[in-house]
Amino acid sequence: MISDFKTMTTRMQPTAAAHAAAAQAAAAAQQHNHLVNVHYPEHAPPSLTPRKRNCGCTLGLIALLLVLIFVALLALESPFIALENSRIAARMRAAPYRREHPPTAAAEPITLGLWDERKSVTALQLIVCLSLALGIDENHVMVVPEGSYFYRVTVTHEGAWVMEAINAEGSVFLDALNAQAARFGAQLVISHVASRATGSPSSPSSTTLNPG
């Protein structure tokens, strides 16, 4: 009987070992499936959509660029603005005696010679330039072309103050005159200094600017 019990025990040991091995294999398989599920999901994550640039940021950059361009243009134009201001100031100082000497019919005519070295100004344009530079009436200025862009100018009804303003040392008359002539592309020089006319100018041979 003892021998039968040993025989039964011997037969049961492989069966228990087989069950233990099967249970261990099942546990290993379950752990492997869990690792696979964790590290390798069946469904891929959703792709990220690219961010669109904010419209407000783009408008801000455009506005900044326009401001920079505007500032650069101002910096480039500032020397020309300063030059124009100096010309205007010179024009305002061209006739320092104008307020003290009103027009009079008995005033002596004053003559001077001018030449345009750029050869572009006309007699009518020169009348306008002289009128603005001296601050006098256009009808008091007569211009006679003498050829090769030389002009003889006669100023009437103003008096000797015109001669003094033109011939004075350090006078800004020529600067003021060229500030006006620059609009017509001219550069004027004095070919004959201002002086009193020896006789009354002849109206038919003179170029005047008709009123109105």
DRENMI-542896 format. One record per residue (C-alpha): x, y, z. Coordinates in Angstrom, 1 decimal. Layout:
N
    east   north      up
       X       Y       Z
...
This chain:
212
    east   north      up
     0.0     0.0     0.0
     2.8     2.3     0.7
     4.2     1.6    -2.6
     1.0     2.6    -4.3
     1.0     5.9    -2.5
     4.5     6.6    -3.7
     3.5     5.7    -7.1
     0.6     8.1    -7.0
     2.7    10.9    -5.6
     5.3    10.4    -8.3
     2.5    10.7   -11.0
     1.1    13.9    -9.4
     4.4    15.8    -9.3
     4.7    16.2   -13.1
     1.0    17.2   -13.3
     1.5    20.0   -10.7
     4.7    21.1   -12.4
     2.8    21.3   -15.7
     0.0    23.4   -14.2
     2.6    25.8   -12.6
     4.4    26.1   -15.9
     1.1    26.8   -17.8
     0.1    29.4   -15.2
     3.5    31.1   -15.5
     3.2    31.1   -19.3
    -0.3    32.6   -19.2
     1.0    35.4   -16.9
     3.9    36.1   -19.2
     1.6    36.3   -22.2
    -0.8    38.7   -20.4
     2.1    41.0   -19.4
     3.4    41.0   -23.0
     0.0    42.0   -24.3
    -0.1    44.8   -21.8
     3.3    46.1   -22.8
     2.3    45.9   -26.5
    -0.9    47.9   -25.8
     0.9    50.5   -23.8
     3.9    51.1   -26.1
     2.2    50.4   -29.4
    -1.3    51.7   -29.5
    -3.5    50.7   -32.2
    -4.7    54.2   -33.1
    -2.2    56.9   -34.1
    -2.5    60.3   -32.2
    -4.2    63.1   -34.1
    -1.8    65.2   -36.2
    -1.2    68.8   -35.1
    -2.6    71.5   -37.5
     0.0    74.3   -38.3
    -0.7    77.6   -36.5
    -1.9    80.3   -38.7
    -0.2    83.7   -38.5
    -2.2    86.3   -36.6
    -3.7    88.9   -38.9
    -3.0    91.6   -36.3
     0.7    90.8   -36.2
     0.9    91.1   -40.0
    -0.8    94.5   -40.0
     1.5    95.7   -37.2
     4.6    94.7   -39.2
     3.2    96.5   -42.3
     2.5    99.7   -40.2
     6.0    99.6   -38.7
     7.5    99.3   -42.2
     5.5   102.3   -43.5
     6.5   104.4   -40.5
    10.2   103.6   -41.2
     9.8   104.5   -44.8
     8.1   107.8   -43.9
    10.9   108.7   -41.4
    13.6   107.8   -44.0
    11.9   110.1   -46.6
    11.7   113.0   -44.0
    15.4   112.5   -43.3
    16.2   112.7   -47.0
    14.0   115.8   -47.6
    15.1   117.8   -44.6
    18.2   119.3   -46.3
    16.0   120.5   -49.2
    13.4   121.9   -46.8
    16.2   123.8   -45.0
    17.5   125.2   -48.3
    14.0   126.3   -49.4
    13.5   128.0   -46.0
    16.8   129.9   -46.4
    15.8   131.0   -49.8
    12.4   132.3   -48.5
    14.2   134.1   -45.7
    16.6   135.7   -48.2
    13.7   136.7   -50.4
    12.0   138.4   -47.5
    15.2   140.4   -46.7
    15.9   141.3   -50.3
    14.4   144.8   -50.1
    15.2   146.1   -46.6
    14.0   149.7   -47.5
    10.8   148.7   -49.1
     8.5   149.9   -46.2
    10.3   153.3   -46.0
    10.0   154.1   -49.7
     6.5   153.8   -51.1
     6.1   154.0   -54.9
     6.1   157.5   -56.5
     5.6   158.6   -60.0
     8.5   161.1   -59.7
    11.1   158.5   -58.8
    14.1   158.1   -61.1
    14.2   154.9   -63.2
    16.9   152.4   -62.1
    18.5   150.1   -64.7
    20.7   147.0   -64.3
    21.9   144.1   -66.5
    21.2   140.4   -65.9
    22.4   137.3   -67.6
    21.0   133.7   -67.3
    23.9   131.3   -67.4
    21.6   128.4   -67.9
    19.8   130.1   -70.8
    16.3   129.2   -69.9
    14.5   132.2   -68.5
    12.2   134.4   -70.6
    11.6   138.1   -70.2
     8.1   137.6   -68.8
     9.5   135.1   -66.3
    12.2   137.5   -65.3
     9.7   140.2   -64.6
     7.9   137.9   -62.2
    11.1   137.0   -60.5
    12.2   140.6   -60.0
     8.8   141.6   -58.7
     8.8   138.9   -56.1
    12.5   139.3   -55.1
    12.1   143.1   -54.6
     8.6   143.1   -53.4
     7.4   145.6   -56.0
     4.6   145.8   -58.5
     5.1   143.9   -61.7
     4.0   146.9   -63.7
     7.0   148.8   -62.4
     9.5   146.3   -64.0
    10.5   146.4   -67.7
    12.8   143.9   -69.3
    14.5   144.2   -72.7
    16.2   141.1   -74.2
    19.6   141.9   -75.6
    20.5   138.5   -77.1
    22.3   135.4   -75.7
    20.1   135.6   -72.6
    21.3   139.0   -71.6
    18.6   141.3   -70.3
    18.4   145.0   -69.5
    16.1   145.7   -66.6
    14.5   149.0   -65.8
    12.6   149.6   -62.5
    10.3   152.6   -62.5
     8.3   154.5   -59.8
    10.4   153.0   -57.0
    13.4   155.2   -56.6
    17.0   154.9   -55.5
    16.3   152.4   -52.7
    16.2   149.7   -55.4
    19.7   150.6   -56.5
    21.0   150.6   -53.0
    19.3   147.3   -52.2
    20.9   145.7   -55.3
    24.4   147.2   -55.1
    24.8   147.1   -51.3
    27.8   145.1   -50.0
    26.6   141.7   -48.7
    23.2   142.2   -50.3
    21.0   139.1   -50.5
    19.2   140.5   -53.6
    20.8   138.0   -56.0
    20.1   135.1   -53.7
    16.5   136.1   -53.5
    16.3   136.6   -57.2
    17.7   133.1   -57.9
    15.4   131.6   -55.4
    12.6   132.7   -57.7
    14.4   132.0   -60.9
    15.1   128.4   -59.9
    11.4   127.6   -60.5
    12.1   128.3   -64.2
    15.5   126.5   -64.2
    17.5   129.7   -64.4
    20.6   130.9   -62.7
    21.0   134.7   -62.9
    24.1   136.8   -62.5
    24.4   140.6   -62.6
    26.1   141.7   -65.8
    25.7   145.5   -65.1
    25.3   146.9   -61.6
    22.2   149.0   -60.9
    22.4   152.7   -61.8
    20.2   155.6   -62.5
    18.8   155.6   -66.1
    20.0   158.4   -68.4
    16.6   158.6   -70.0
    13.1   157.3   -69.9
    12.8   153.8   -71.2
    11.0   153.3   -74.5
     7.7   151.5   -74.0
     7.5   149.8   -77.5
    10.9   148.2   -77.1
    10.3   147.0   -73.6
     8.7   143.8   -72.5
     6.1   144.4   -69.8
     3.7   142.2   -68.0
     0.2   143.4   -68.7
    -2.1   143.7   -65.7
    -4.9   141.3   -65.3
